[in-house]
Amino acid sequence: MALLVMLQRLSPAERVVFVLHDVFQMPFDTIAQTVGRPAPSCRQLARRARLKLEDGGLVPSDAVDPEQQLVTQAFIDACSGGNVHDLLQLLDPEVAGDVDLGPGDPATGSINRGSGNVSVNFLRYYGGATLVEVPSQREPLLLAFDGRRLAGIISLEIRQSRVFKIHVLADPRRLALLDAQLDVTA
């Protein structure tokens, strides 16, 4: 599960090369033919991916900034209660929110701005969801569950005790892969 969440930090090219080589043990020459890049470029992409994963790896919760933990927990509480007022108190007035719904979806890449817009849109989709934190060395990562189904992976950027940016991965194909690994129905 942690690997799939961390893979979202990589560029698409880094992700493909890393998974094919480090996970499936495919030789770089074969990867080069598959992705249409020279083998040395593939080696470099895999190296950069490893560095990013090491740099932004999952860490024990006691290594995370305590203030960030408090803001994250307050965010989870406000969202689980569907409380717009409490959520607005946590959002920076200039907060930006975006969503990745997968290739071809027109909403992918669109950005919502402002605490009013972001709070209403976020609660529309995740107000009734169960949010679970996955501690991270960088920004907080949350898994959003609708019942027993994974409905999104949410990263928060926190600045000065406020949520400054929200990114949601809600691509059904990528979520299905992670959801199968979670096996919450067992």
HELIX and SHEET records of a PDB file:
HELIX    1   1 ALA A    2  LEU A    7  1                                   6    
HELIX    2   2 PRO A   12  PHE A   18  1                                   7    
HELIX    3   3 VAL A   19  VAL A   23  3                                   5    
HELIX    4   4 PHE A   28  VAL A   35  1                                   8    
HELIX    5   5 ALA A   39  ASP A   55  1                                  17    
HELIX    6   6 SER A   61  ALA A   63  5                                   3    
HELIX    7   7 PRO A   66  SER A   80  1                                  15    
HELIX    8   8 VAL A   84  LEU A   90  1                                   7    
HELIX    9   9 SER A  115  TYR A  126  1                                  12    
HELIX   10  10 PRO A  172  LEU A  182  1                                  11    
SHEET    1   A 6 ILE A 111  ARG A 113  0                                        
SHEET    2   A 6 LEU A  91  ASP A 100 -1                                        
SHEET    3   A 6 ARG A 162  LEU A 169  1                                        
SHEET    4   A 6 ARG A 149  ARG A 159 -1                                        
SHEET    5   A 6 LEU A 141  ASP A 146 -1                                        
SHEET    6   A 6 THR A 130  VAL A 134 -1                                        
END                                                                             
